[in-house]
Amino acid sequence: MGHTIRIHESNFDLSSKNVVVLGANGSGKTTVGHSIAQAGAERITARRGLDVPETIGMAALASLDGEIQSIKKNVTKQRNLFLSDFDLVFRRIMADATERAHDIRREIENGRTTFSKTDAKTKLTEVTEVWTFLFPGRELRFDDHKPVVVNSSGGTASTYKQSEMSDGERQALYLALKIALMPDDCVIVIDEPEIHLHSELARRLWDRFELWKQKCRFVYITHDLSFAISRRNSYFVVLRGASQLLKFDDLSELPDEVVREIIGGASASIKGTKIVFCEGNRQSIDGPLLEAWFCSNATDVIPAGSCDNVQQCVKAFSAAELIKGCTVAGVVDRDERCEEEIEFLKSQGLFVLPVAEIEHLFALTGVILAVGNILKKEEEELRRKCEELSGKLKRAFSSRLHIQTLRTSKDRIRWTLNFPIGKVDVPSQGNDPTLVPGCDSTSAADPLMSLLDLTVKVTQVDSPFQSVALSPE
């Protein structure tokens, strides 16, 4: 492969590597992507329409190809074009499948009697294979040109329209359609490759695309360091203004101030020597409460979304040592987690709160007494109020005991099923899967056997709840 791209005044040989372009907001990332597209690369902009058509119309291949080329020209003309071509790429993929069906029919008419699966493979086949890999238990179907999803992951098959997909499902489908229509030997520029995608899904999706289009080279434009770390075998280019850039072969080489600058551009500034990732967002109570708890200029609290996101952030920052001399930790709610999951999260650098949700901290006796002391309230009166509150909570808990038992049983089963699989780190290529210390292939199969008796599971969960509900107030 002889692809070369130019960023500012520097040339990058893409014969064996992809490129990850990083930079804070306003550093010129979009302009760089636009200039690479003007030089002949394929480009998917960050502004993408995700309206899935109810019915996929038919049109001649030549006409559809003309429309696609027209959009490609507009992408090279407009720096931040809004792509609203979901219906178009869908129709082009379906037209390709229809054309192949006509070819096979003609071959049958001419006397051919044997065919293999490879003979019937089309771009639509490739798209559905990639999408199903990303969403196991779900299948794309296009009966009567009406796209639907058949979900059998829960044991009983259910069907919903592709227009009712989640944002992540739509994003993955749209990107797969776009990638399928691109040449097998080209440079693909993708703005914000992680948008609308869970961090782990984004990693798996682009790993799969790279495997699918092995002769292509990808230029990822992002300010998401967690995603950037997942891109192996890449150059890392950090933009610092209209003409400045820094080039690295490994993200661990990034100077601290550059990392802080990038994160700061992603609405999460880093100033201290300790980073604490928590659940929620900037509007949630988690961040302000933990900032008050740590109450230190040396500690930065960053809301990261779900527990999985917190875990990914801690893992990414710790593994790459992105900021030298800076410790990283995570704080998550207890929810209905079992002790085994709590211990595992601790081993991953996450602290699990002693309460189901962070708001419940305000109901702890120690917290109430501390706040009361600040407000100059009598301790005896506060303790009496705490006892009253405890009684009310236990009565409320007793009335919802069956619901809590079912929720916790469900979470216990989720953990038992997912944990051994989640402990296996499957690389995109090359090495054998590696197990986290403490997990072997035998133990990974044991939980499946233990689920044969769900009655035991529910009884194990129900017993401690009964003791709490029936304990003296």
N, C-alpha and C positions, 0 to 999 in steps of 0.2 A: 504494500500500500504506500502511495506516495503523497498523501495529503499533507498540506502545510497550511496553517492559518496564521494570520497576523493580528496581534493585539497591540494597539498603540504602535510603537516602533520596533516591536520584538516579533520574531518569527518562531513558530512552534511546530516541530516535526511530529506528526501524528502517526508515524509508521507503526508504533507499538504502544502508544499511550493515549488515553483520553485526557480531557482538561476540565478542571473544576475552577470556575471563576467566582471568587468571593469578594465581598465588599459591602460596606454599610450602605444604607439608603442614600441616594444622591451621589454615589461614587462613580456612576457611569456604566453600570452593568448592562442595562438595557441597550445603551448605545453601542457597546461592544458586540452584543449579540446581533444587533441590526447590521453592523458593518461586516461581520463574518457572513451573514446571509447575503449581503450585497455582493460578496466575493464568490457566491455560488453554492453555499451550504443550504441544507434544508433547515427550517426553523419553526418551532412551535412557541408562540408568544405566551406570556403569563396570563393574558386576558383571554379566557376560553369559555365559550358558551357550552353549557352542558344539558341543553334541552333534547332529550331523546325523542325521536319521532314515534308517533303511535303506529304509523304504517310506513313501510319503506317503499317509495315509488320506484318505478322502472324508467330507465332512459338508455339511450345508445351509449356505448363505451366512449366513442369519439367525442360526443357532446359533454359527457362527464369529465373526461380528461381535459377538455378545453376549459371548463369551469375551474378545475383544480389548478391548472397552470395560471389562470387569471388571479386566483387567490395568492399563489406563490409570488407573482409579480407585485401584488399589493403589499405583501409582507416585506419585500425588499424596498418598497417605496415609503412605507409608514413604519416609524420606529416602534410604536406601541399599538399595533393593530389589534382590534377585538376580533377573534376568530369565532365565527358563527356557522361553521361548516360541518357540524355533526351529521346533519341529514345528508349532506353531499357525500361525505366519505363513506357513510353507511350505504348509500345507493351505489357508489362505485364498487365497494366490496361485494355487494349482492349481485351486481352486474357481472363481475368476474366469475362468481360461483355459477350464475345462470349460463354464461358463455361456456364454461367447462362442461356443464351438464349437456349442452347442445353438442359439444365436441364428442363426448362419450356416446351420445345417441347416434351420431353420424358414423362413428367407428363400429357400433353394433350393426347398423344398416349395411356397412361394408364387409361384414362377416367376422369381426372380432368377437370372441366368446369369453375370454378370460381377462379379468381386471384385478388389480391389487388396490389396497387402500391408498397407496402412493399415487396411483393414477387419478384418484378422485380428490386428491388434496388441493385445496385452493387457499387463497388469502383468508377467506372466511374461516376455514378450518384452523389455520394458524392463530387467528384472533381468539376463537373460542377455546382453543387449547391453552393459550396463555392466560386468559381470564379465569378459566376453571382451575388452573394451577394456583392462582392467587386467591380464589374463593372456593375452597374445597366444599363439595356437597351441593354446589350450585351449578346449574347448566343453562347456557344460552340457547334459545330455540327461536326459529324464524318461520314458523308455520304460517302459510298464507301471507307472507311478507309482514307479519305482525310480530315484532320482537318481544319475547317474554323471557322470564327467568323461572326455572323450576328449582325450588329449594328443597332438597331432601336431607339436609344436615341434621334436622331434628328427629329423623326417623320416619315421619310422615310427609310425603311430598306435598308442597303447596306451590301455587303459581302466582306470580305477580308481573305486572307490566314492567318493561325496562324503564319506562318513564317514571316508575315508582322506586327506582333504585336509590340507594344512599349516594351521597356526594362522592364517597370513595369508590364505589362500584362504577359510577358514571365516569369518573376521571380515568380509572384504569381502562375502561372500555374505549373511551375516546382516544386515549394515547395509543392503545394497541391498534386501533383502526388507522390512525395517522402513521404509526411506524410501519405498519404492513404495506402501505402504499408508497413508501420511500424506497429508492434504489438500494440494492444490496451492497453497494460500495460508495458510500457518501459520508459527508460530515453532517451530523444532526445537532443543531443547537436547540437547547430546551431551557426556557426561562422558568424559574421556580418549579423544578421537577417534583418537589415534595408537596405542592399545594393541594389541599383537600384530602391528603393521605396521611394515615397514621405512620409514624416514623419507621416502624418495622415493615409495614406494607410498602412504603416508598422504596426502602432498600431492596426488598424482594422483587418488586416490580422492575426496577431498573437493572438489577442483576439479570433478570430473565430476558429483558430486552437486549442487553449486551450479548447474552448467550445466543439469542435468536438472530441478531444482526452482527455476527462476528467480524465481518469485513468492514463494517461501518465504524466511525469514530464519533464519540459523543462529547459535546461541550456543554457542561452543566453550569448554569448561572444561578447562584443562590446566595443567601446570607444565613442559611441554616448549617451551622457547624456540625451538628449531629449527622445530617445527611452527607456533608462533605467528607467526614471521616469514613463513611461506609464505602466511598469510591476508591477501590484499590486500583493499582496500576494507572495512576493519573498524575499529571502535573497539577500543582495548585498555584493559581495566580490570584494575588490580592490586589485589587484596584484601590488606588488612593488619590482620587481626583481625576481630572480630565486627561492627564497624560502619564501619570506615575503608576508603576506597578512593581510588585515584588513577586518573584517566582521561587517555588519550593518544590522539592521532590517528596517531602513528607510534612504533614501538618504539624508534627511535633517540633519542627524547626521554626514555626511562627513566633516572632517576638511577642512578649506579653502584651505590649501596648497595642499591637495589631489585633490580637484576639479580643481585647477589651473594646476596641473600636468597632469591630464587626458585630459583637454581641450588643453593644450599645445602639447600633443602627437597627437592631432587631427588637427594639423596645425593652431591653433588659441590660441595664448598665452594670458593670463590674468595677468596684472600687477597692474592695477589701481583700483579705487573705483567705477568707472562707466563703464558699458558695453553697447555699442551701436551696435545693430545688424542692418545690412543694406542689401539691395539686391545686386545681383552680386556675383562674385567670386574674387579670388586673382588677376586675370588679368583684372578685370573691373575697371572703373574709380571711382566707388562709394566709395570704401574703402579709397584710397589715398586722395580723395577730402574731405571726412568727417574727416579724420585724420588731414588734414591741417586746416579745419574749427574749430575743437575743440582745436587743438594745445595744448594738455595738457598730461603730463605723467600720470595723474589720470584717463584718459579716454582711453579705449580700443575699437577700432572699428573692428567688425568681420563680413565679408561678409557671408551671410547665404543662398544665392540663390534667390528663388522667394519670393514674398510678403507673401504667405502662410507660407513659411519656417521661415521668420522673425517673423511672428505672433506666430508660434509654439515655437520658441526659447525664445521669451519674456515671453510667458505664462509659459513655463516649468521652466525657471530660477526664475521667480517671485514666482510661486506657491510653489516651493520646497525650496526657500531661500537658494540656493546651496552655495552662497558665502556671509557670514554674513557681513553686513555693506556695501554691494555693490549694487548700484542701477542699474536697467536694463531698457533699452528703445529700441525702434526700429525706423528706418527711412525708408520710402518707397516713391516711385514716386506717383504722383497724378494720372497718366494715365487718363482714362475717368471716374473716380469714381464720383458718385453722392454725394451730401452733406450728405445724410443719412449714406452712407458707410464711409465717412471720419469721421463723428462723432463717428461711432461705433469703427473704428480703434483707434481713440484717446482714447476711453474708455478702450481699450485693451493695452494701453501703447505705441502706435505707433504714431509717428509724420509724417504727410503727407506733402511732399514738395508742395510748391505753383505752381509748374510747372509739366507738364506731365512726363518729364524724367529729370534725374539729370543733363544731359548735357545742358539742356535749361537754367540752372542757369547762364551760361556764356553769355546769350543774355539779361539778365536783365540790365536795365539802371544803377542801383546802383552798380552792379558788374563791368560793363564796366568803370564807372567813378572811382571806387576805384583802378582798375588795371592801368588805365590811369594816375592817380595821382602818383602811384609808379613809372611809367615809365616817369614821368615829362612831360606829355602831357597837352596842353591847354584845360581847361574845356569847353570853348565855342566850340572848334573844335570837342571835344568828343560828346557833346550834338547834334551837327549837324549830326555826324556819326550815333548816336543812332536814330535820326529821320529818316534818310535814311534807316537804318536797319528795323525800325518799318514798314515803307512803303512797303519794299520788303516782309517782313513776312506776312503782311495783304493781299498783292496781291497773294502770294503763297497760303495763307489760303483760299482765296475766290475761287481759281481755284479747290480746293479740298473740298469745303464745303459739298457736298453731301456725300463724303466718311467719313468725320469727323462726320457728323450727323448719318450715319448708324452705325459707330463704337461705338459712344456714346450711341445710342439707344440700341444697342445690349448689351452693358455693363450694362445699366440701367435695362434691362429686366433680365439679368443674376443675378443682385443683388436682384431684386424684388422676383425672384423665389427662390434663394438660401439662402438669408439672414435669413428668419424665420426658415428654416430647420437647417441652420448652427448654430443658436443660441441655439438649443436644444442639451444638453449634454447627450447622451445616454450611460449609463454605460454598461460594458460587462455583468454584472449579478447583481441580487439583487434589487437595488432601482429603483423607477420610474424615467423616464426622467425628468431632471431639466431644467427649462427655465431660461435664463439669465434675470436679473431684467429688466423690461420694455417690456418684451414680454410675451403675454399670448396666449392660444390656439386659441382665436378668431382672434387676430391680425395676427397670422400665416397663417390664411386662406384668409384674406382680399386681399393680393397682387395678388392672383390667379384670383380674380374677376376683379381687376383693369387692368389686361392684356387683357381683352376682347376687349378693344378699343385701338389697337396699334396705330391708327392714332393720338390719343391724345398724346400718349407717344412721337412719333416722332416730333409732333408740339412743345411740351414742350422743347425738346432738340434743335430743329432747331432755335427757336426764339432768344436765346442769341447768337448763332453763327452768325445769320444774322446781329444782332446789332453790333457785333465786326467787321465783314467783311465790313459793309457799313459805319462805323464810319470814320470821317475825319482823314487823315494821319497826 
